[in-house]
Amino acid sequence: MTSYFRANVEAMDGYVPGEQPTDPAVIKLNTNENPYPPSPRVMEAIAQVTPDQLRRYPHPLGERFRRTAAEVFAVRPEQIICGNGMDDILNLVVRAFTGPEAALVYPVPTYSLYPCLAQIQEAVVREIPWGPNGALPLDALVEARGRLTILANPNAPTGIFTPVEQVAALADALDGVLCVDEAYVDFAESNCLELARTRPNVLVMRTLSKGYSLAGLRFGFAVGDERLIAGLMKIKDSYNVDAVAIVAAAAAVADQDYHRQIREKVIIERQRLTRALIGLGLPPLPSQSNFLFLQVSHPPAARVYESLKARGILVRYFNIEGIRDFLRITVGTPEQNDALIAALKELIG
Ligand SMILES: Cc1ncc(COP(=O)(O)O)c(C=O)c1O
C-alpha cells in the first residue's frame, strides 16, 4: 500500500517511552519518576483553579510561572520559555536550529528522543561516543560543527555529571547553540544555569517531572539569552502550557523547602542503594541523578529484567547496541529499594 507519510516519517520507528503499568502494586523503577508526592502547595493551587480559568485560554507564555521561576532562578522572565514537559522544548530547539543542512550533535549513549526529533526534521545527525569513563569528548563535539549540540547533564542513562567548567569550555568553543538538558540536575551537586545567564549560545532546560514529582502534569522550561528565547517563542504552539499546569508548576518551584527535602531523601537512598549494589557485585556508574546504571552480565541483563518484572518490579532495559548488558534502575522509596535488593540477591547471588 502506498504510504501517505513523508519518506523520513515512514522510515522512522518513533520514540518508545518506558512502560506505564496499570497495576498500582507494581514497584515502578523504570522511568525515573520521583517516588515522593508533589508539594502540598501544588495540590492547593490546583484545587483553587476556577471555572473561569478553564473557560478562557491560558496566558500564552505562562506568565505566572515565568515570574515565579525568574525570582527563584535569578533571571528575567524574558529569559524563560515554558513547555508541555521538557520534551516539548527539545522538539522546539530541534525544529528551530537543525535541518538537512544544519547538524544536530550529541554524545552517545544518551536520551533516545534526540534522534527521533531529528528524523522528523530530516536533520543531519552526528553522534559522538563519550570518552573513557563517560568523559566529555569536547574536541570531537566541536569538530562535529553542530548548529545545535545537546548535552544531557547528568547524562541519561548513565547518570554521569560533566563538570560545569567543561560545559563552559564546550559552549565557548562551539559556533552553534549548546542546549544543556538538565532533566536530572535537581539530584546533582552543581548545575549550568550560570552559563545560560552569561553565554549568548547556551540554553539550559529543566523539567518538573523528576525533582518536583510532577511527571503527570507535563511541565518543563528553558532558560537562556532573551534573543534565543524570543526566537523559540515564534514556533511554539500558541498555548503550549495549560491553565492548570501553569499555576501548579508555579506553586511547585515556589516551594523550594519541600523540593530540597525530597531531593535529600532521594540522594540518601541513591547512596544506600549504591552500597547495596556494590555488595552484590553490581557496582553502578557514579550517578548524580535519581537512577543508577549498572552492568549485569550473569545472568544476562535482559533475563534479570524479565525475572524482576515477573516479581512485580519494573526496571529499564535498553535493547540498544553497546548497553545491552546494562540495567537502569530508578531510586525508589526505602521499601521499594529493599524489595529490589532482596530480589536481586535471589536472582544473582
Ligand atoms: C534526559 C531527559 N531529558 C528530558 C526528559 C523529558 O522530560 P519531560 O518529562 O519534562 O518531558 C527526560 C525524561 O525522562 C530525560 O530523561
The ligand as a Tripos MOL2 file, in Angstrom:
@<TRIPOS>MOLECULE
LIG
   16    16     1     0     0
SMALL
NO_CHARGES

@<TRIPOS>ATOM
      1 C1         17.4170   13.2770   29.6810 C.3       1 LIG1
      2 C2         15.9590   13.6140   29.6630 C.ar      1 LIG1
      3 N1         15.5750   14.7850   29.1550 N.ar      1 LIG1
      4 C3         14.2820   15.1310   29.1080 C.ar      1 LIG1
      5 C4         13.2930   14.2940   29.5820 C.ar      1 LIG1
      6 C5         11.8600   14.6970   29.4140 C.3       1 LIG1
      7 O1         11.3090   15.3030   30.4930 O.3       1 LIG1
      8 P1          9.7770   15.7390   30.4890 P.3       1 LIG1
      9 O2          9.0530   14.7290   31.3180 O.co2     1 LIG1
     10 O3          9.7800   17.0960   31.0790 O.co2     1 LIG1
     11 O4          9.3070   15.7670   29.0620 O.co2     1 LIG1
     12 C6         13.6350   13.0600   30.1160 C.ar      1 LIG1
     13 C7         12.5740   12.1500   30.6030 C.2       1 LIG1
     14 O5         12.7680   11.0610   31.0090 O.2       1 LIG1
     15 C8         15.0000   12.7000   30.1560 C.ar      1 LIG1
     16 O6         15.3800   11.5080   30.6190 O.3       1 LIG1
@<TRIPOS>BOND
     1     1     2 1
     2     2     3 ar
     3     2    15 ar
     4     3     4 ar
     5     4     5 ar
     6     5     6 1
     7     5    12 ar
     8     6     7 1
     9     7     8 1
    10     8     9 2
    11     8    10 1
    12     8    11 1
    13    12    13 1
    14    12    15 ar
    15    13    14 2
    16    15    16 1
@<TRIPOS>SUBSTRUCTURE
     1 LIG1         1 GROUP 0 **** ****
